[in-house]
Amino acid sequence: MFKKLDILIIKAFIGPFIATFFITLFVLIMQFFWLYIDDFVNKGLGTNIILEFIWYLSATLVPLALPLAILLSSLMTFGNLGESFELVAIKSAGISLLRFMRPLFFVTLLLSGVAFVFSNYIIPVATLKQRTLLSDIVFAKPAFDLKEGVFYDRIPQFAIKIGKKEDNDSIIRDVIVYEQGNPLQDNFIIANYGVMRVSANKRFLEFNLRDGWRYQERGNPYGPGGTEYVRIGFKEYKKQFDLSTLGFSNRTPDSLNRSNEKMLSMRQLEVAMDSIHKDIKLARDQNQANLFMQFRFAKLADSNWARYGIVDTPGGKKVLKFDELLPDSARQNVNQSVQSIAGSMKTTAGAVDTTLEDRQRTLRRHKIEWHRKIVLSLACMVLFLIGAPLGSIIRKGGLGTPLIFAIVFFMIFYFSSTTGEKFAKENSLTPFTGMWLATFVLVPIGFFLTYKAMRDSQLFNKDKYARLARFFRRKKNG
């Protein structure tokens, strides 16, 4: 009997799960294309390029689509069984809700394993391929990443603003280029229109500008005055931007982004984190050694201190200060030397602190990615613990009511996950606490709903709340 029951519940689950999974995956893909669909359509890209990009993108979204699909399908499955009174018949036969949930628990456990495999082995490769392909699209169509009316500042020392782009994305109008050569020199280029293209070797972005002005400010490095302002008009002006600073090459190789933490498996992340820990320890040791080298007397024991540093006074022995041991003629030189050493130590410590902070930030990002691979796979189990008992409580099938509850709990999961990740990146929370925040929030809710479902709770029964409302109204009027 139990084997037939297991088959019944699995069959009731498989259909809604497959449908909701592909619907969820489609919605997540469209969420990305909502930002870039105009750029893809208007760039004359081949269908094979777009399909290849969608293939890589969909692979990266599978671990996020699986938890939502499991939540919605478990809600629909148990809601349909409750609405058709099959749950009542099963419970009347002496079968507990936990026993009824057991086959789907193992199915969800299997899906969690699939999500982990995707997160650990497939997503790094898919993300790498997706980023490489997106980079090639940017190269093939240089205006892909340049938005109308928005300053583009990904190229170091430049900010580019284009007022309008033609359909072919080569003709640009109302162009403003801001260039900072050094802290004392600012240059502006303003042109009515021009032609934009990428050089043959794909290393430079070339602007052939027409009818414009070049404004140049030349500061005086030796004093506050003497600043020169130069304005030059031009009919035609050619400007090149070095794209190699963006990390691209002729045909972007996959190995270029290989060091990014999102492209690594858990084993590779552990190796990278171990290397970062060693770098941090080495930097701290070197900083400590360099700081103590500044103290010229740190390694020398002053044998004369006991003789001259302690004097007898009427009130007892007194330890003289260092200034009291110095003759007046030497104090100024010593103070200047001390100030120079202190300034040097402060500069060195500030540079080392910046380096250590950057490495700590890199280490946090690696730890976040390490925890993400586990959290996304366990999210399938967590949301199943919410969906299954919740469906048996609300006893509503179809897409209406289950979809509303699924959206609510998935938004709780999503916002708590993103909030925890944000705090972890800012070092307000540890990577473990930040990445597991959603699990800490939802697991107690799942246990509470399971407890209520096992006791046939009327937690979401609107008739119960209607009776309570009528009771309070009668009590108020009486």
C-alpha positions in Angstrom: 0.0 0.0 0.0 2.8 2.4 0.9 4.6 1.7 -2.4 1.4 2.7 -4.3 1.1 5.7 -2.1 4.6 6.8 -2.8 4.0 6.4 -6.6 0.8 8.4 -6.3 2.5 11.4 -4.5 5.5 11.3 -6.9 3.3 11.3 -10.0 1.2 14.1 -8.6 4.4 16.1 -8.0 6.4 15.5 -11.2 3.9 17.2 -13.6 3.6 20.5 -11.7 7.3 20.5 -11.0 8.4 20.2 -14.6 5.9 22.9 -15.7 6.8 25.3 -12.9 10.5 24.8 -13.4 10.5 25.7 -17.1 8.1 28.6 -16.5 10.4 29.9 -13.7 13.5 29.5 -15.8 11.8 31.4 -18.6 10.8 34.2 -16.3 14.3 34.5 -14.9 15.8 34.6 -18.4 13.4 37.3 -19.4 14.3 39.3 -16.4 17.9 39.5 -17.7 16.8 40.2 -21.3 14.5 42.9 -20.1 17.6 45.1 -19.6 19.4 44.1 -22.8 16.8 42.9 -25.3 16.9 46.1 -27.4 20.7 45.9 -27.7 20.6 42.3 -28.7 17.8 42.8 -31.3 19.3 45.9 -32.9 22.8 44.6 -33.2 22.2 42.3 -36.2 23.4 39.3 -34.2 22.8 35.8 -35.6 20.2 33.5 -34.1 22.9 31.0 -33.2 24.8 33.7 -31.1 21.6 34.6 -29.2 20.7 30.9 -28.6 24.2 30.2 -27.4 24.0 33.1 -25.0 20.6 31.9 -23.7 22.0 28.4 -23.2 24.8 29.6 -21.0 22.5 32.0 -19.2 19.9 29.3 -18.5 22.6 27.0 -17.0 23.6 29.7 -14.5 19.9 30.2 -13.5 19.1 26.5 -12.8 20.0 26.6 -9.1 17.8 29.6 -8.6 14.9 28.2 -10.6 14.9 24.8 -8.8 14.0 26.1 -5.3 11.1 28.3 -6.6 9.8 25.4 -8.8 10.0 23.0 -5.8 8.1 25.5 -3.6 5.4 26.1 -6.1 5.0 22.5 -7.2 4.8 21.2 -3.6 2.2 23.8 -2.8 0.2 22.8 -5.8 0.6 19.1 -5.2 -0.5 19.1 -1.5 -3.1 21.7 -2.2 -4.7 19.6 -4.9 -4.7 16.5 -2.7 -6.2 18.5 0.2 -8.8 20.1 -2.1 -9.9 16.7 -3.4 -10.0 15.3 0.2 -7.3 12.7 -0.6 -5.3 14.0 2.3 -8.2 13.4 4.6 -8.6 9.9 3.4 -4.9 9.2 3.8 -4.8 10.6 7.4 -8.0 8.6 8.2 -6.1 5.4 7.2 -3.6 6.2 9.9 -0.8 7.5 7.7 0.9 10.6 9.1 1.7 13.7 7.1 5.5 13.1 7.6 5.1 9.6 6.1 3.2 11.1 3.2 5.9 13.7 2.6 8.7 11.1 2.7 8.9 10.2 -1.0 8.9 13.9 -2.0 11.6 14.5 0.6 13.9 12.0 -1.1 13.0 13.5 -4.5 13.8 17.0 -3.2 17.1 15.6 -1.7 18.0 14.3 -5.2 17.2 17.7 -6.7 19.3 19.4 -4.1 22.2 17.2 -5.2 21.5 18.2 -8.8 21.5 21.9 -7.8 24.9 21.4 -6.0 26.4 19.8 -9.1 25.2 22.7 -11.2 26.5 25.2 -8.7 29.9 23.6 -8.3 30.8 22.2 -11.7 28.5 23.7 -14.4 27.8 27.2 -13.3 31.5 28.3 -13.2 32.0 27.1 -16.8 28.7 28.5 -18.0 29.4 31.9 -16.3 32.8 32.0 -17.9 31.4 31.2 -21.4 28.6 33.7 -20.9 31.0 36.5 -19.9 33.3 35.7 -22.8 30.5 35.7 -25.3 29.1 39.0 -23.9 32.6 40.5 -24.2 32.8 39.5 -27.8 29.3 41.1 -28.4 30.6 44.3 -26.9 33.6 44.2 -29.3 31.6 43.3 -32.3 29.2 46.2 -31.7 31.1 48.9 -29.8 27.9 50.9 -28.9 26.4 47.9 -27.1 27.5 49.2 -23.7 27.1 52.9 -24.4 23.7 54.2 -23.4 22.2 57.4 -24.7 22.4 60.3 -22.2 24.5 58.3 -19.7 28.2 58.7 -18.9 30.2 55.6 -19.6 33.2 55.4 -17.2 34.6 51.8 -17.6 37.6 53.0 -19.6 40.1 54.4 -17.0 40.6 58.2 -17.0 37.7 58.8 -19.4 34.0 59.4 -19.2 32.0 59.3 -22.4 28.5 60.6 -23.0 26.5 60.1 -26.2 23.4 62.1 -26.7 21.9 60.0 -29.5 22.9 56.8 -31.5 21.7 56.0 -35.0 20.2 52.6 -35.8 23.5 51.1 -37.0 25.2 52.3 -33.7 28.1 53.7 -35.7 26.8 57.2 -36.1 26.9 59.1 -32.8 25.6 62.6 -32.0 26.1 65.2 -29.2 29.3 63.6 -28.0 31.1 64.6 -24.8 34.4 63.1 -23.8 35.9 63.9 -20.4 39.6 63.1 -20.0 41.8 63.4 -16.9 45.4 63.2 -17.8 46.7 64.1 -14.3 45.3 65.8 -11.2 46.3 69.3 -12.6 44.9 68.9 -16.1 41.3 68.3 -17.2 40.3 68.0 -20.9 36.9 68.1 -22.5 36.0 67.2 -26.1 32.6 68.3 -27.4 31.4 67.3 -30.9 28.2 67.5 -32.8 28.5 64.1 -34.4 31.0 61.4 -35.3 31.6 57.8 -36.3 32.4 55.1 -33.8 34.1 51.7 -34.5 36.5 49.2 -33.1 40.0 48.9 -34.6 40.9 45.9 -36.7 42.9 44.3 -33.9 40.0 45.0 -31.5 42.3 46.8 -29.1 41.1 50.4 -29.6 37.7 52.1 -29.8 38.0 54.8 -32.4 36.0 58.0 -32.4 36.1 60.1 -35.7 34.5 63.3 -34.4 33.3 66.2 -36.5 32.5 69.9 -35.8 33.5 70.3 -32.2 35.7 71.9 -29.6 38.5 70.7 -27.4 38.9 72.4 -24.0 42.1 72.0 -22.1 43.1 73.1 -18.6 46.8 73.3 -17.7 47.6 73.6 -14.1 50.8 75.0 -12.5 52.5 72.2 -10.5 54.7 74.7 -8.7 52.1 77.0 -7.2 48.4 77.9 -6.9 48.5 80.4 -9.8 49.4 80.2 -13.5 46.6 78.0 -14.7 46.1 78.1 -18.5 42.8 77.5 -20.4 43.0 76.5 -24.0 40.1 76.1 -26.5 40.7 74.6 -29.9 38.0 74.2 -32.6 38.2 71.4 -35.1 36.4 70.1 -38.2 37.6 66.6 -37.7 39.2 65.0 -34.7 40.3 61.4 -34.1 40.3 59.9 -30.6 41.3 56.4 -29.6 40.4 54.6 -26.4 42.5 51.6 -25.3 40.2 48.7 -24.7 42.9 46.5 -23.3 42.3 48.0 -19.9 38.9 46.3 -19.9 40.6 42.9 -19.9 39.6 42.0 -23.5 41.7 40.6 -26.4 41.2 39.8 -30.1 39.0 36.9 -29.3 38.4 36.9 -25.6 40.0 33.7 -24.2 38.2 31.8 -21.5 41.3 31.9 -19.3 41.1 35.7 -19.1 38.4 35.6 -16.4 39.5 32.3 -14.9 40.7 34.0 -11.7 37.3 35.5 -10.9 35.7 33.8 -7.9 32.5 33.1 -9.7 34.4 30.9 -12.2 35.8 28.5 -9.5 34.6 25.3 -8.0 34.6 24.7 -4.2 38.0 23.0 -4.4 39.5 25.8 -6.4 38.0 28.3 -4.1 39.6 26.6 -1.1 43.0 26.6 -2.9 42.5 30.3 -3.7 41.4 31.2 -0.1 44.5 29.4 1.3 46.7 31.4 -1.0 45.0 34.7 0.0 45.4 33.8 3.7 49.1 33.2 3.1 49.4 36.5 1.3 47.7 38.4 4.1 50.0 36.8 6.7 53.0 37.6 4.6 51.9 41.2 4.2 51.4 41.6 7.9 54.7 40.1 8.8 56.5 42.3 6.3 54.7 45.3 7.6 55.7 44.5 11.1 59.3 44.0 10.1 59.4 47.3 8.1 57.8 49.3 10.9 60.3 48.1 13.5 63.2 48.8 11.1 62.2 52.5 11.5 63.1 52.4 15.2 66.9 52.8 15.2 67.3 52.0 18.9 64.9 49.0 19.0 67.7 46.4 18.8 70.1 48.2 21.0 70.0 48.0 24.8 71.0 51.3 26.3 73.4 50.4 29.1 73.7 54.0 30.1 70.0 54.4 30.9 70.3 52.9 34.3 73.2 55.3 35.0 71.8 58.5 33.7 68.0 57.8 33.3 67.3 57.4 37.0 68.2 60.1 39.4 67.8 60.6 43.1 65.5 63.3 44.3 64.3 64.4 47.8 61.1 62.5 47.1 62.9 59.3 46.0 64.2 58.0 42.7 62.8 59.6 39.5 62.9 58.2 36.0 63.8 61.0 33.6 61.9 61.5 30.4 63.7 61.1 27.1 63.5 64.9 26.5 65.2 65.6 29.8 68.2 63.5 28.8 68.8 65.5 25.5 70.8 68.6 25.4 69.0 71.7 24.1 71.1 71.8 21.0 70.0 68.3 19.9 66.3 68.5 20.7 65.3 70.3 17.5 67.2 67.8 15.2 65.8 64.9 17.2 62.2 66.2 16.9 62.5 66.7 13.2 64.0 63.2 12.8 61.1 61.8 14.8 58.5 63.6 12.8 60.1 62.4 9.6 60.1 58.8 10.8 56.5 59.0 12.1 55.3 60.4 8.8 57.1 57.7 6.9 55.6 55.0 9.2 52.2 56.5 8.8 52.4 56.5 5.0 53.8 52.9 5.0 51.1 51.7 7.4 48.3 53.4 5.3 49.6 51.7 2.1 49.8 48.3 3.9 46.3 48.8 5.4 44.9 49.5 1.9 46.5 46.4 0.5 45.3 44.2 3.4 41.8 45.6 3.1 41.7 44.8 -0.6 42.9 41.3 0.1 40.4 40.9 2.9 37.7 42.0 0.5 38.8 39.5 -2.1 38.8 36.8 0.6 35.3 37.6 1.6 34.1 37.4 -2.0 35.7 33.9 -2.3 34.0 32.8 1.0 30.7 34.1 -0.2 30.9 32.1 -3.4 31.9 29.0 -1.4 28.9 29.3 0.8 26.6 30.2 -2.1 27.1 26.8 -3.7 25.8 25.0 -0.6 23.1 27.5 0.3 21.4 27.4 -3.2 21.3 23.6 -3.1 19.9 23.4 0.4 17.3 26.1 -0.5 15.5 23.3 -2.3 15.0 21.4 1.0 14.2 24.5 2.9 11.5 25.7 0.5 10.0 22.1 0.3 9.6 22.2 4.1 7.5 25.3 3.6 5.6 24.3 0.5 4.5 20.8 1.4 2.9 21.6 4.9 1.6 24.9 3.6 -0.2 23.2 0.7 -1.8 20.7 3.1 -3.0 23.7 5.3 -4.5 25.9 2.6 -6.0 22.9 0.6 -6.2 24.9 -2.6 -5.0 23.6 -5.9 -4.3 25.2 -9.3 -2.1 28.2 -9.8 -4.1 30.9 -8.0 -3.6 30.7 -4.2 -0.4 28.5 -4.3 1.2 31.1 -6.7 0.5 33.9 -4.2 2.0 32.1 -1.3 4.9 30.9 -3.4 5.7 34.4 -4.5 5.5 35.7 -0.9 7.9 33.1 0.6 10.3 33.2 -2.4 10.5 37.0 -2.0 11.4 36.5 1.7 14.0 34.0 0.6 15.4 36.2 -2.1 15.5 39.5 -0.2 17.0 37.9 2.9 19.6 36.2 0.7 20.5 39.4 -1.1 20.5 41.4 2.1 22.7 38.9 3.9 25.1 38.8 0.9 25.3 42.6 0.8 26.1 42.8 4.5 28.7 40.1 4.1 30.4 42.0 1.3 30.4 45.1 3.4 31.9 43.1 6.3 28.9 44.0 8.5 28.2 40.2 8.8 30.6 37.2 8.4 30.3 35.4 5.0 28.7 32.4 6.8 26.1 34.5 8.6 25.3 36.6 5.6 24.9 33.8 3.1 22.9 31.5 5.6 20.6 34.3 6.7 17.7 33.2 4.5 18.1 29.6 5.8 18.1 30.8 9.4 14.9 32.8 8.7 13.0 30.1 6.7 13.8 26.9 8.5 11.9 27.9 11.7 9.0 28.9 9.5 9.1 25.5 7.8 9.1 23.6 11.1 6.2 25.7 12.4 4.1 25.1 9.3 4.9 21.3 9.5 3.9 21.3 13.2 0.6 23.1 12.3 -0.1 20.8 9.3 0.4 17.6 11.4 -2.4 18.9 13.7 -4.8 19.9 10.9 -4.3 23.6 11.7 -6.8 26.2 10.4 -4.0 28.7 10.2 -5.0 29.9 6.7 -8.7 29.0 6.8 -10.7 32.1 5.9 -13.9 30.7 7.4 -12.2 30.6 10.7 -11.1 34.2 10.6 -14.6 35.2 9.4 -16.2 33.4 12.4 -13.7 35.2 14.7 -14.6 38.6 13.1 -18.3 37.9 13.6 -17.7 36.9 17.2 -15.8 40.2 18.0 -18.5 42.2 16.2 -21.3 40.6 18.3 -19.2 41.1 21.4 -18.7 44.8 20.6 -22.3 45.4 19.7 -23.6 43.4 22.7 
